[in-house]
Amino acid sequence: MGIPTSFRILNHKIHIKEIPDIPSAGVYGDYDSDLNEIRLFTAGVCDDVIIHTFYHELYHVFEDKGNISDIAEEEARCDVVGGFLAQYIETKQ
C-alpha cells in the first residue's frame, strides 16, 4: 500500500503500527502524540480506507508538531506543511 513504518517530523520519529482489531465502530485509526504513533485499525477494512486513514492521521501529526492551528497566515501554513511533506517523503521507511 505504500504506507511507511516510520518517518521524522521536526526530529520526532513517528511510528506507524497496524492494529488488526478495530476498537469501536467507525474508527479506522488514531494518532497518539505522547507515543509519537499512528495506529491503523485494519481488520476487515479495504486498502482505500486504510490509505485515506493514514493520510488523515498524518495531517494530525502535522497539526500537532507544527502548531498549525496557531498559524493564521495562509502562506506561513503552506510553508510549514510543505516542509513537513518534504521531510516526510525524504525520511519514510
N, CA, C and O atoms as a CHARMM CRD file, in Angstrom:
* protein
*
  372
    1    1 MET  N      0.81000  -1.20700   0.00000 PROA 1      0.00000
    2    1 MET  CA     0.00000   0.00000   0.00000 PROA 1      0.00000
    3    1 MET  C      0.84500   1.25900   0.00000 PROA 1      0.00000
    4    1 MET  O      0.33900   2.34100  -0.29900 PROA 1      0.00000
    5    2 GLY  N      2.11000   1.14100   0.32600 PROA 2      0.00000
    6    2 GLY  CA     2.97000   2.32000   0.33400 PROA 2      0.00000
    7    2 GLY  C      2.98300   3.08100   1.64500 PROA 2      0.00000
    8    2 GLY  O      3.53500   4.17900   1.71200 PROA 2      0.00000
    9    3 ILE  N      2.39400   2.53000   2.68000 PROA 3      0.00000
   10    3 ILE  CA     2.40500   3.18500   3.98400 PROA 3      0.00000
   11    3 ILE  C      3.71400   2.81000   4.67900 PROA 3      0.00000
   12    3 ILE  O      4.04600   1.63000   4.79200 PROA 3      0.00000
   13    4 PRO  N      4.46400   3.82500   5.14800 PROA 4      0.00000
   14    4 PRO  CA     5.75900   3.52800   5.77500 PROA 4      0.00000
   15    4 PRO  C      5.58400   2.95500   7.18500 PROA 4      0.00000
   16    4 PRO  O      4.48000   2.92300   7.72900 PROA 4      0.00000
   17    5 THR  N      6.68400   2.51400   7.75000 PROA 5      0.00000
   18    5 THR  CA     6.68100   2.06100   9.13600 PROA 5      0.00000
   19    5 THR  C      7.08100   3.17700  10.09200 PROA 5      0.00000
   20    5 THR  O      6.78400   3.11600  11.28500 PROA 5      0.00000
   21    6 SER  N      7.76300   4.20900   9.56200 PROA 6      0.00000
   22    6 SER  CA     8.15400   5.36000  10.38400 PROA 6      0.00000
   23    6 SER  C      8.58700   6.50700   9.47600 PROA 6      0.00000
   24    6 SER  O      8.83300   6.32500   8.28300 PROA 6      0.00000
   25    7 PHE  N      8.67100   7.69800  10.08100 PROA 7      0.00000
   26    7 PHE  CA     9.19400   8.88900   9.40600 PROA 7      0.00000
   27    7 PHE  C      9.54400   9.90500  10.48700 PROA 7      0.00000
   28    7 PHE  O      9.18400   9.72900  11.65100 PROA 7      0.00000
   29    8 ARG  N     10.24900  10.97100  10.09700 PROA 8      0.00000
   30    8 ARG  CA    10.62900  12.02400  11.04500 PROA 8      0.00000
   31    8 ARG  C      9.95200  13.34000  10.67800 PROA 8      0.00000
   32    8 ARG  O      9.84700  13.70900   9.50900 PROA 8      0.00000
   33    9 ILE  N      9.49500  14.03600  11.72500 PROA 9      0.00000
   34    9 ILE  CA     8.94400  15.38600  11.60800 PROA 9      0.00000
   35    9 ILE  C      9.52600  16.20400  12.75600 PROA 9      0.00000
   36    9 ILE  O      9.31800  15.88200  13.92500 PROA 9      0.00000
   37   10 LEU  N     10.26500  17.27800  12.40900 PROA 10     0.00000
   38   10 LEU  CA    10.89100  18.14300  13.41600 PROA 10     0.00000
   39   10 LEU  C     11.63400  17.33400  14.47400 PROA 10     0.00000
   40   10 LEU  O     11.52000  17.58800  15.67300 PROA 10     0.00000
   41   11 ASN  N     12.38900  16.36500  14.00300 PROA 11     0.00000
   42   11 ASN  CA    13.21900  15.49000  14.81900 PROA 11     0.00000
   43   11 ASN  C     12.43100  14.52400  15.69300 PROA 11     0.00000
   44   11 ASN  O     13.01900  13.86000  16.54700 PROA 11     0.00000
   45   12 HSD  N     11.11900  14.42500  15.50500 PROA 12     0.00000
   46   12 HSD  CA    10.30800  13.41700  16.18600 PROA 12     0.00000
   47   12 HSD  C     10.17300  12.22900  15.24900 PROA 12     0.00000
   48   12 HSD  O      9.75600  12.38600  14.10100 PROA 12     0.00000
   49   13 LYS  N     10.51700  11.05600  15.72300 PROA 13     0.00000
   50   13 LYS  CA    10.31300   9.86100  14.92500 PROA 13     0.00000
   51   13 LYS  C      8.90500   9.35100  15.18600 PROA 13     0.00000
   52   13 LYS  O      8.55900   9.00600  16.31600 PROA 13     0.00000
   53   14 ILE  N      8.09600   9.30700  14.13300 PROA 14     0.00000
   54   14 ILE  CA     6.72100   8.85400  14.21600 PROA 14     0.00000
   55   14 ILE  C      6.66800   7.42700  13.69200 PROA 14     0.00000
   56   14 ILE  O      7.13100   7.14600  12.58700 PROA 14     0.00000
   57   15 HSD  N      6.10600   6.53600  14.48200 PROA 15     0.00000
   58   15 HSD  CA     5.97400   5.12700  14.10800 PROA 15     0.00000
   59   15 HSD  C      4.54600   4.86000  13.64600 PROA 15     0.00000
   60   15 HSD  O      3.59600   5.43300  14.17900 PROA 15     0.00000
   61   16 ILE  N      4.40200   3.99500  12.66100 PROA 16     0.00000
   62   16 ILE  CA     3.09300   3.59300  12.17500 PROA 16     0.00000
   63   16 ILE  C      2.89800   2.13300  12.54900 PROA 16     0.00000
   64   16 ILE  O      3.72100   1.28000  12.21600 PROA 16     0.00000
   65   17 LYS  N      1.79600   1.85300  13.24700 PROA 17     0.00000
   66   17 LYS  CA     1.50000   0.49800  13.68700 PROA 17     0.00000
   67   17 LYS  C      0.18000   0.05100  13.07500 PROA 17     0.00000
   68   17 LYS  O     -0.79900   0.79700  13.06800 PROA 17     0.00000
   69   18 GLU  N      0.16600  -1.15700  12.57100 PROA 18     0.00000
   70   18 GLU  CA    -1.07300  -1.76000  12.10000 PROA 18     0.00000
   71   18 GLU  C     -1.65600  -2.56700  13.24300 PROA 18     0.00000
   72   18 GLU  O     -1.00800  -3.46900  13.77500 PROA 18     0.00000
   73   19 ILE  N     -2.86300  -2.24100  13.61100 PROA 19     0.00000
   74   19 ILE  CA    -3.57300  -2.94400  14.67200 PROA 19     0.00000
   75   19 ILE  C     -4.72600  -3.68400  13.99400 PROA 19     0.00000
   76   19 ILE  O     -5.64700  -3.04500  13.48400 PROA 19     0.00000
   77   20 PRO  N     -4.69200  -5.01500  13.98000 PROA 20     0.00000
   78   20 PRO  CA    -5.71200  -5.73900  13.23000 PROA 20     0.00000
   79   20 PRO  C     -7.08700  -5.73500  13.89500 PROA 20     0.00000
   80   20 PRO  O     -8.02500  -6.32400  13.35800 PROA 20     0.00000
   81   21 ASP  N     -7.22400  -5.09400  15.03300 PROA 21     0.00000
   82   21 ASP  CA    -8.50400  -5.01800  15.73600 PROA 21     0.00000
   83   21 ASP  C     -9.05100  -3.60000  15.64300 PROA 21     0.00000
   84   21 ASP  O     -8.28500  -2.64300  15.75000 PROA 21     0.00000
   85   22 ILE  N    -10.34600  -3.44300  15.44800 PROA 22     0.00000
   86   22 ILE  CA   -10.96400  -2.12000  15.44600 PROA 22     0.00000
   87   22 ILE  C    -11.60200  -1.91800  16.81800 PROA 22     0.00000
   88   22 ILE  O    -12.50400  -2.66500  17.19700 PROA 22     0.00000
   89   23 PRO  N    -11.13500  -0.90100  17.57400 PROA 23     0.00000
   90   23 PRO  CA   -11.63300  -0.73600  18.94500 PROA 23     0.00000
   91   23 PRO  C    -13.09700  -0.30700  19.01600 PROA 23     0.00000
   92   23 PRO  O    -13.78500  -0.65800  19.97400 PROA 23     0.00000
   93   24 SER  N    -13.58700   0.43300  18.04100 PROA 24     0.00000
   94   24 SER  CA   -15.00000   0.82900  18.04700 PROA 24     0.00000
   95   24 SER  C    -15.44900   1.08800  16.61300 PROA 24     0.00000
   96   24 SER  O    -14.64600   1.45600  15.75600 PROA 24     0.00000
   97   25 ALA  N    -16.71100   0.89700  16.37100 PROA 25     0.00000
   98   25 ALA  CA   -17.25400   1.05000  15.02000 PROA 25     0.00000
   99   25 ALA  C    -16.99900   2.46000  14.50000 PROA 25     0.00000
  100   25 ALA  O    -17.14600   3.43700  15.23400 PROA 25     0.00000
  101   26 GLY  N    -16.61900   2.55700  13.24100 PROA 26     0.00000
  102   26 GLY  CA   -16.41300   3.85000  12.61300 PROA 26     0.00000
  103   26 GLY  C    -15.06200   4.47800  12.87000 PROA 26     0.00000
  104   26 GLY  O    -14.80000   5.58100  12.39000 PROA 26     0.00000
  105   27 VAL  N    -14.19300   3.80900  13.61300 PROA 27     0.00000
  106   27 VAL  CA   -12.85100   4.33400  13.87600 PROA 27     0.00000
  107   27 VAL  C    -11.86000   3.44600  13.14300 PROA 27     0.00000
  108   27 VAL  O    -11.80000   2.23900  13.37900 PROA 27     0.00000
  109   28 TYR  N    -11.08300   4.05300  12.25000 PROA 28     0.00000
  110   28 TYR  CA   -10.14100   3.28600  11.43700 PROA 28     0.00000
  111   28 TYR  C     -8.68900   3.56200  11.79100 PROA 28     0.00000
  112   28 TYR  O     -7.78600   2.91700  11.25800 PROA 28     0.00000
  113   29 GLY  N     -8.45600   4.51900  12.69000 PROA 29     0.00000
  114   29 GLY  CA    -7.10000   4.82800  13.09700 PROA 29     0.00000
  115   29 GLY  C     -7.09600   5.96200  14.08900 PROA 29     0.00000
  116   29 GLY  O     -8.12400   6.59000  14.34300 PROA 29     0.00000
  117   30 ASP  N     -5.90800   6.22400  14.66100 PROA 30     0.00000
  118   30 ASP  CA    -5.74200   7.38100  15.52500 PROA 30     0.00000
  119   30 ASP  C     -4.26900   7.75200  15.59600 PROA 30     0.00000
  120   30 ASP  O     -3.40000   7.01400  15.13100 PROA 30     0.00000
  121   31 TYR  N     -4.00800   8.91200  16.18900 PROA 31     0.00000
  122   31 TYR  CA    -2.64700   9.40900  16.38800 PROA 31     0.00000
  123   31 TYR  C     -2.47000   9.67900  17.86700 PROA 31     0.00000
  124   31 TYR  O     -3.26800  10.39000  18.47600 PROA 31     0.00000
  125   32 ASP  N     -1.42200   9.11100  18.44600 PROA 32     0.00000
  126   32 ASP  CA    -1.10400   9.32200  19.85500 PROA 32     0.00000
  127   32 ASP  C      0.15300  10.17800  19.92400 PROA 32     0.00000
  128   32 ASP  O      1.25400   9.70000  19.65200 PROA 32     0.00000
  129   33 SER  N     -0.01600  11.44500  20.28900 PROA 33     0.00000
  130   33 SER  CA     1.12300  12.37200  20.31400 PROA 33     0.00000
  131   33 SER  C      2.09800  12.04800  21.43500 PROA 33     0.00000
  132   33 SER  O      3.28300  12.36300  21.32400 PROA 33     0.00000
  133   34 ASP  N      1.62900  11.42700  22.51000 PROA 34     0.00000
  134   34 ASP  CA     2.53900  11.06400  23.60100 PROA 34     0.00000
  135   34 ASP  C      3.48700   9.94000  23.19800 PROA 34     0.00000
  136   34 ASP  O      4.63800   9.90400  23.63500 PROA 34     0.00000
  137   35 LEU  N      3.00100   9.02100  22.36300 PROA 35     0.00000
  138   35 LEU  CA     3.82300   7.90000  21.91200 PROA 35     0.00000
  139   35 LEU  C      4.44600   8.13800  20.53600 PROA 35     0.00000
  140   35 LEU  O      5.21700   7.30700  20.05600 PROA 35     0.00000
  141   36 ASN  N      4.11500   9.27900  19.89100 PROA 36     0.00000
  142   36 ASN  CA     4.56200   9.53400  18.51200 PROA 36     0.00000
  143   36 ASN  C      4.20100   8.35100  17.61900 PROA 36     0.00000
  144   36 ASN  O      5.05900   7.75900  16.96400 PROA 36     0.00000
  145   37 GLU  N      2.91700   8.02300  17.61000 PROA 37     0.00000
  146   37 GLU  CA     2.48500   6.80700  16.93400 PROA 37     0.00000
  147   37 GLU  C      1.14900   7.01400  16.22000 PROA 37     0.00000
  148   37 GLU  O      0.18200   7.52100  16.78900 PROA 37     0.00000
  149   38 ILE  N      1.13700   6.60000  14.94900 PROA 38     0.00000
  150   38 ILE  CA    -0.10600   6.49100  14.19700 PROA 38     0.00000
  151   38 ILE  C     -0.50600   5.02300  14.24800 PROA 38     0.00000
  152   38 ILE  O      0.29200   4.13800  13.93900 PROA 38     0.00000
  153   39 ARG  N     -1.75100   4.77800  14.64400 PROA 39     0.00000
  154   39 ARG  CA    -2.26400   3.40700  14.68100 PROA 39     0.00000
  155   39 ARG  C     -3.35900   3.27100  13.63300 PROA 39     0.00000
  156   39 ARG  O     -4.27800   4.08600  13.56500 PROA 39     0.00000
  157   40 LEU  N     -3.24500   2.22900  12.81900 PROA 40     0.00000
  158   40 LEU  CA    -4.24000   1.94700  11.78100 PROA 40     0.00000
  159   40 LEU  C     -4.93900   0.64600  12.12300 PROA 40     0.00000
  160   40 LEU  O     -4.29800  -0.39500  12.26900 PROA 40     0.00000
  161   41 PHE  N     -6.26700   0.71100  12.25000 PROA 41     0.00000
  162   41 PHE  CA    -7.07600  -0.45400  12.59200 PROA 41     0.00000
  163   41 PHE  C     -7.57000  -1.07000  11.28800 PROA 41     0.00000
  164   41 PHE  O     -8.37200  -0.46300  10.57900 PROA 41     0.00000
  165   42 THR  N     -7.10000  -2.26000  10.97300 PROA 42     0.00000
  166   42 THR  CA    -7.21200  -2.78100   9.61000 PROA 42     0.00000
  167   42 THR  C     -8.11900  -3.99600   9.42800 PROA 42     0.00000
  168   42 THR  O     -8.33800  -4.41500   8.29100 PROA 42     0.00000
  169   43 ALA  N     -8.64400  -4.56700  10.48300 PROA 43     0.00000
  170   43 ALA  CA    -9.45000  -5.79200  10.35600 PROA 43     0.00000
  171   43 ALA  C    -10.68700  -5.52700   9.50000 PROA 43     0.00000
  172   43 ALA  O    -11.53900  -4.71400   9.85800 PROA 43     0.00000
  173   44 GLY  N    -10.77500  -6.22000   8.36900 PROA 44     0.00000
  174   44 GLY  CA   -11.93400  -6.10600   7.50600 PROA 44     0.00000
  175   44 GLY  C    -12.08300  -4.77700   6.80100 PROA 44     0.00000
  176   44 GLY  O    -13.16300  -4.46300   6.30200 PROA 44     0.00000
  177   45 VAL  N    -11.01500  -3.98400   6.74600 PROA 45     0.00000
  178   45 VAL  CA   -11.06500  -2.64800   6.14100 PROA 45     0.00000
  179   45 VAL  C    -10.35300  -2.69300   4.78800 PROA 45     0.00000
  180   45 VAL  O     -9.25100  -3.23100   4.68000 PROA 45     0.00000
  181   46 CYS  N    -10.98300  -2.12800   3.76100 PROA 46     0.00000
  182   46 CYS  CA   -10.36900  -2.15400   2.42600 PROA 46     0.00000
  183   46 CYS  C     -9.16600  -1.21000   2.37500 PROA 46     0.00000
  184   46 CYS  O     -9.07800  -0.25600   3.14900 PROA 46     0.00000
  185   47 ASP  N     -8.24100  -1.49100   1.44900 PROA 47     0.00000
  186   47 ASP  CA    -6.99800  -0.72500   1.32300 PROA 47     0.00000
  187   47 ASP  C     -7.24600   0.76700   1.13900 PROA 47     0.00000
  188   47 ASP  O     -6.52100   1.58200   1.71000 PROA 47     0.00000
  189   48 ASP  N     -8.25900   1.14300   0.35000 PROA 48     0.00000
  190   48 ASP  CA    -8.53200   2.56300   0.11300 PROA 48     0.00000
  191   48 ASP  C     -8.81900   3.30500   1.41400 PROA 48     0.00000
  192   48 ASP  O     -8.35700   4.42900   1.61100 PROA 48     0.00000
  193   49 VAL  N     -9.58100   2.67300   2.29400 PROA 49     0.00000
  194   49 VAL  CA    -9.91400   3.29700   3.57700 PROA 49     0.00000
  195   49 VAL  C     -8.67200   3.37400   4.46100 PROA 49     0.00000
  196   49 VAL  O     -8.47000   4.37300   5.15100 PROA 49     0.00000
  197   50 ILE  N     -7.84900   2.34500   4.45000 PROA 50     0.00000
  198   50 ILE  CA    -6.61700   2.34800   5.25100 PROA 50     0.00000
  199   50 ILE  C     -5.70000   3.48100   4.78700 PROA 50     0.00000
  200   50 ILE  O     -5.15100   4.20500   5.61700 PROA 50     0.00000
  201   51 ILE  N     -5.53000   3.64000   3.49300 PROA 51     0.00000
  202   51 ILE  CA    -4.66700   4.70100   2.95700 PROA 51     0.00000
  203   51 ILE  C     -5.23100   6.06800   3.31900 PROA 51     0.00000
  204   51 ILE  O     -4.49200   6.94400   3.77000 PROA 51     0.00000
  205   52 HSD  N     -6.52900   6.25700   3.12700 PROA 52     0.00000
  206   52 HSD  CA    -7.15100   7.53700   3.48000 PROA 52     0.00000
  207   52 HSD  C     -6.94600   7.83100   4.96600 PROA 52     0.00000
  208   52 HSD  O     -6.61900   8.95700   5.34300 PROA 52     0.00000
  209   53 THR  N     -7.13700   6.82400   5.79700 PROA 53     0.00000
  210   53 THR  CA    -6.96600   6.98900   7.24600 PROA 53     0.00000
  211   53 THR  C     -5.53700   7.37300   7.58200 PROA 53     0.00000
  212   53 THR  O     -5.31300   8.23000   8.43700 PROA 53     0.00000
  213   54 PHE  N     -4.55500   6.74600   6.91600 PROA 54     0.00000
  214   54 PHE  CA    -3.15600   7.09900   7.17400 PROA 54     0.00000
  215   54 PHE  C     -2.91700   8.58100   6.90600 PROA 54     0.00000
  216   54 PHE  O     -2.33200   9.27100   7.74200 PROA 54     0.00000
  217   55 TYR  N     -3.35700   9.07700   5.76200 PROA 55     0.00000
  218   55 TYR  CA    -3.12000  10.48600   5.44100 PROA 55     0.00000
  219   55 TYR  C     -3.90600  11.42100   6.35800 PROA 55     0.00000
  220   55 TYR  O     -3.43900  12.51700   6.66600 PROA 55     0.00000
  221   56 HSD  N     -5.07200  11.00700   6.78900 PROA 56     0.00000
  222   56 HSD  CA    -5.83000  11.78000   7.77100 PROA 56     0.00000
  223   56 HSD  C     -5.01900  11.91200   9.06300 PROA 56     0.00000
  224   56 HSD  O     -4.87600  13.01000   9.60100 PROA 56     0.00000
  225   57 GLU  N     -4.49700  10.80600   9.55000 PROA 57     0.00000
  226   57 GLU  CA    -3.70600  10.82500  10.78700 PROA 57     0.00000
  227   57 GLU  C     -2.37800  11.55700  10.58900 PROA 57     0.00000
  228   57 GLU  O     -1.89700  12.21600  11.51100 PROA 57     0.00000
  229   58 LEU  N     -1.78300  11.45200   9.40500 PROA 58     0.00000
  230   58 LEU  CA    -0.55700  12.18900   9.10100 PROA 58     0.00000
  231   58 LEU  C     -0.78700  13.68800   9.25700 PROA 58     0.00000
  232   58 LEU  O      0.06400  14.39400   9.79700 PROA 58     0.00000
  233   59 TYR  N     -1.92600  14.17200   8.78900 PROA 59     0.00000
  234   59 TYR  CA    -2.20800  15.60000   8.95900 PROA 59     0.00000
  235   59 TYR  C     -2.35200  15.96500  10.43600 PROA 59     0.00000
  236   59 TYR  O     -1.96200  17.06100  10.83900 PROA 59     0.00000
  237   60 HSD  N     -2.90600  15.05900  11.25100 PROA 60     0.00000
  238   60 HSD  CA    -2.95300  15.30900  12.69700 PROA 60     0.00000
  239   60 HSD  C     -1.53700  15.46200  13.26000 PROA 60     0.00000
  240   60 HSD  O     -1.30300  16.30200  14.12900 PROA 60     0.00000
  241   61 VAL  N     -0.59500  14.65400  12.76600 PROA 61     0.00000
  242   61 VAL  CA     0.80900  14.79400  13.17900 PROA 61     0.00000
  243   61 VAL  C      1.31300  16.19200  12.82900 PROA 61     0.00000
  244   61 VAL  O      1.93000  16.86100  13.65800 PROA 61     0.00000
  245   62 PHE  N      1.04600  16.63200  11.59000 PROA 62     0.00000
  246   62 PHE  CA     1.49800  17.95900  11.16000 PROA 62     0.00000
  247   62 PHE  C      0.91400  19.04700  12.06600 PROA 62     0.00000
  248   62 PHE  O      1.64000  19.93300  12.51600 PROA 62     0.00000
  249   63 GLU  N     -0.38900  18.98500  12.33300 PROA 63     0.00000
  250   63 GLU  CA    -1.01400  19.99700  13.19500 PROA 63     0.00000
  251   63 GLU  C     -0.40000  19.99300  14.58700 PROA 63     0.00000
  252   63 GLU  O     -0.12800  21.05200  15.15300 PROA 63     0.00000
  253   64 ASP  N     -0.18100  18.79800  15.13800 PROA 64     0.00000
  254   64 ASP  CA     0.36000  18.67700  16.48700 PROA 64     0.00000
  255   64 ASP  C      1.79000  19.19700  16.56100 PROA 64     0.00000
  256   64 ASP  O      2.09300  20.06100  17.38400 PROA 64     0.00000
  257   65 LYS  N      2.65900  18.68600  15.72000 PROA 65     0.00000
  258   65 LYS  CA     4.08000  19.02800  15.83100 PROA 65     0.00000
  259   65 LYS  C      4.38000  20.45400  15.37200 PROA 65     0.00000
  260   65 LYS  O      5.34600  21.06000  15.83400 PROA 65     0.00000
  261   66 GLY  N      3.55100  20.99900  14.45500 PROA 66     0.00000
  262   66 GLY  CA     3.81500  22.34100  13.95100 PROA 66     0.00000
  263   66 GLY  C      2.90100  23.41400  14.50000 PROA 66     0.00000
  264   66 GLY  O      2.99600  24.57400  14.09900 PROA 66     0.00000
  265   67 ASN  N      2.01000  23.04300  15.41900 PROA 67     0.00000
  266   67 ASN  CA     1.02700  24.00400  15.93400 PROA 67     0.00000
  267   67 ASN  C      0.35700  24.76100  14.79100 PROA 67     0.00000
  268   67 ASN  O      0.19200  25.97900  14.85400 PROA 67     0.00000
  269   68 ILE  N     -0.02100  24.03700  13.75900 PROA 68     0.00000
  270   68 ILE  CA    -0.55400  24.65300  12.54700 PROA 68     0.00000
  271   68 ILE  C     -1.80300  25.47600  12.82100 PROA 68     0.00000
  272   68 ILE  O     -1.99600  26.51800  12.19500 PROA 68     0.00000
  273   69 SER  N     -2.65200  25.03600  13.73900 PROA 69     0.00000
  274   69 SER  CA    -3.87700  25.79200  14.00300 PROA 69     0.00000
  275   69 SER  C     -3.57500  27.18100  14.55900 PROA 69     0.00000
  276   69 SER  O     -4.43700  28.05900  14.51900 PROA 69     0.00000
  277   70 ASP  N     -2.36900  27.39500  15.07500 PROA 70     0.00000
  278   70 ASP  CA    -1.98200  28.70400  15.60900 PROA 70     0.00000
  279   70 ASP  C     -1.40500  29.63000  14.53900 PROA 70     0.00000
  280   70 ASP  O     -1.15300  30.80300  14.81600 PROA 70     0.00000
  281   71 ILE  N     -1.19200  29.12600  13.32000 PROA 71     0.00000
  282   71 ILE  CA    -0.61200  29.93900  12.25000 PROA 71     0.00000
  283   71 ILE  C     -1.75700  30.53300  11.43800 PROA 71     0.00000
  284   71 ILE  O     -2.43100  29.82400  10.69100 PROA 71     0.00000
  285   72 ALA  N     -1.97100  31.82700  11.58600 PROA 72     0.00000
  286   72 ALA  CA    -3.11300  32.48000  10.93600 PROA 72     0.00000
  287   72 ALA  C     -2.86000  32.75100   9.45700 PROA 72     0.00000
  288   72 ALA  O     -3.80300  32.71700   8.66500 PROA 72     0.00000
  289   73 GLU  N     -1.62900  33.01500   9.06400 PROA 73     0.00000
  290   73 GLU  CA    -1.29700  33.42500   7.69000 PROA 73     0.00000
  291   73 GLU  C     -1.19400  32.21100   6.77200 PROA 73     0.00000
  292   73 GLU  O     -0.43300  31.28300   7.04500 PROA 73     0.00000
  293   74 GLU  N     -1.94600  32.22100   5.70300 PROA 74     0.00000
  294   74 GLU  CA    -2.00700  31.06700   4.80200 PROA 74     0.00000
  295   74 GLU  C     -0.64700  30.69000   4.23100 PROA 74     0.00000
  296   74 GLU  O     -0.31400  29.50500   4.19600 PROA 74     0.00000
  297   75 GLU  N      0.14800  31.65200   3.78500 PROA 75     0.00000
  298   75 GLU  CA     1.45100  31.33800   3.20100 PROA 75     0.00000
  299   75 GLU  C      2.36800  30.69900   4.23600 PROA 75     0.00000
  300   75 GLU  O      3.13600  29.79800   3.90200 PROA 75     0.00000
  301   76 ALA  N      2.30000  31.14300   5.46400 PROA 76     0.00000
  302   76 ALA  CA     3.12300  30.54700   6.52100 PROA 76     0.00000
  303   76 ALA  C      2.69200  29.10700   6.76800 PROA 76     0.00000
  304   76 ALA  O      3.53700  28.22500   6.92200 PROA 76     0.00000
  305   77 ARG  N      1.36900  28.86000   6.80800 PROA 77     0.00000
  306   77 ARG  CA     0.87600  27.48300   6.97600 PROA 77     0.00000
  307   77 ARG  C      1.34200  26.60400   5.82700 PROA 77     0.00000
  308   77 ARG  O      1.79600  25.48000   6.04400 PROA 77     0.00000
  309   78 CYS  N      1.22900  27.11700   4.59200 PROA 78     0.00000
  310   78 CYS  CA     1.65500  26.34400   3.41800 PROA 78     0.00000
  311   78 CYS  C      3.14100  26.03100   3.48400 PROA 78     0.00000
  312   78 CYS  O      3.56000  24.93600   3.10900 PROA 78     0.00000
  313   79 ASP  N      3.94000  26.97600   3.95300 PROA 79     0.00000
  314   79 ASP  CA     5.37400  26.76000   4.05600 PROA 79     0.00000
  315   79 ASP  C      5.67600  25.66200   5.07400 PROA 79     0.00000
  316   79 ASP  O      6.52800  24.80800   4.82900 PROA 79     0.00000
  317   80 VAL  N      4.98500  25.68100   6.21300 PROA 80     0.00000
  318   80 VAL  CA     5.19600  24.65600   7.23800 PROA 80     0.00000
  319   80 VAL  C      4.76600  23.28600   6.71800 PROA 80     0.00000
  320   80 VAL  O      5.51700  22.31700   6.83500 PROA 80     0.00000
  321   81 VAL  N      3.55800  23.19700   6.14300 PROA 81     0.00000
  322   81 VAL  CA     3.07000  21.91000   5.64600 PROA 81     0.00000
  323   81 VAL  C      3.94300  21.41100   4.49800 PROA 81     0.00000
  324   81 VAL  O      4.23100  20.21700   4.42000 PROA 81     0.00000
  325   82 GLY  N      4.36700  22.30200   3.61200 PROA 82     0.00000
  326   82 GLY  CA     5.27300  21.90300   2.52700 PROA 82     0.00000
  327   82 GLY  C      6.58100  21.34100   3.06800 PROA 82     0.00000
  328   82 GLY  O      7.08700  20.34200   2.55700 PROA 82     0.00000
  329   83 GLY  N      7.13300  21.98200   4.10400 PROA 83     0.00000
  330   83 GLY  CA     8.35500  21.47900   4.73200 PROA 83     0.00000
  331   83 GLY  C      8.14100  20.12300   5.37800 PROA 83     0.00000
  332   83 GLY  O      8.99700  19.24400   5.28800 PROA 83     0.00000
  333   84 PHE  N      6.98800  19.95200   6.03500 PROA 84     0.00000
  334   84 PHE  CA     6.67000  18.66300   6.63100 PROA 84     0.00000
  335   84 PHE  C      6.56100  17.57600   5.57000 PROA 84     0.00000
  336   84 PHE  O      7.09200  16.47900   5.74300 PROA 84     0.00000
  337   85 LEU  N      5.87600  17.87800   4.47700 PROA 85     0.00000
  338   85 LEU  CA     5.73300  16.88300   3.40900 PROA 85     0.00000
  339   85 LEU  C      7.09600  16.48800   2.84300 PROA 85     0.00000
  340   85 LEU  O      7.35200  15.31100   2.59300 PROA 85     0.00000
  341   86 ALA  N      7.96400  17.47500   2.64500 PROA 86     0.00000
  342   86 ALA  CA     9.29900  17.17800   2.13500 PROA 86     0.00000
  343   86 ALA  C     10.06300  16.28400   3.09000 PROA 86     0.00000
  344   86 ALA  O     10.70000  15.32100   2.66200 PROA 86     0.00000
  345   87 GLN  N     10.00900  16.59000   4.39200 PROA 87     0.00000
  346   87 GLN  CA    10.73200  15.76800   5.36800 PROA 87     0.00000
  347   87 GLN  C     10.11000  14.38100   5.46800 PROA 87     0.00000
  348   87 GLN  O     10.83200  13.39000   5.58100 PROA 87     0.00000
  349   88 TYR  N      8.78500  14.29600   5.42800 PROA 88     0.00000
  350   88 TYR  CA     8.12500  13.00200   5.46100 PROA 88     0.00000
  351   88 TYR  C      8.57300  12.14000   4.28700 PROA 88     0.00000
  352   88 TYR  O      8.94000  10.98000   4.47800 PROA 88     0.00000
  353   89 ILE  N      8.54700  12.68800   3.08700 PROA 89     0.00000
  354   89 ILE  CA     8.90700  11.93700   1.88500 PROA 89     0.00000
  355   89 ILE  C     10.37300  11.49700   1.94300 PROA 89     0.00000
  356   89 ILE  O     10.69600  10.38300   1.53000 PROA 89     0.00000
  357   90 GLU  N     11.25100  12.34400   2.44400 PROA 90     0.00000
  358   90 GLU  CA    12.67200  12.01700   2.48900 PROA 90     0.00000
  359   90 GLU  C     13.03400  11.02800   3.58300 PROA 90     0.00000
  360   90 GLU  O     14.05900  10.35700   3.47100 PROA 90     0.00000
  361   91 THR  N     12.22600  10.90900   4.64400 PROA 91     0.00000
  362   91 THR  CA    12.62800  10.07700   5.78700 PROA 91     0.00000
  363   91 THR  C     11.75600   8.85400   6.01600 PROA 91     0.00000
  364   91 THR  O     12.03500   8.07600   6.92800 PROA 91     0.00000
  365   92 LYS  N     10.71700   8.65500   5.22700 PROA 92     0.00000
  366   92 LYS  CA     9.83800   7.50000   5.47600 PROA 92     0.00000
  367   92 LYS  C     10.58000   6.19300   5.21100 PROA 92     0.00000
  368   92 LYS  O     11.37900   6.09000   4.28000 PROA 92     0.00000
  369   93 GLN  N     10.30300   5.22000   6.03300 PROA 93     0.00000
  370   93 GLN  CA    10.95900   3.90900   5.92200 PROA 93     0.00000
  371   93 GLN  C      9.92600   2.80800   5.86600 PROA 93     0.00000
  372   93 GLN  O     10.28100   1.63300   5.77200 PROA 93     0.00000
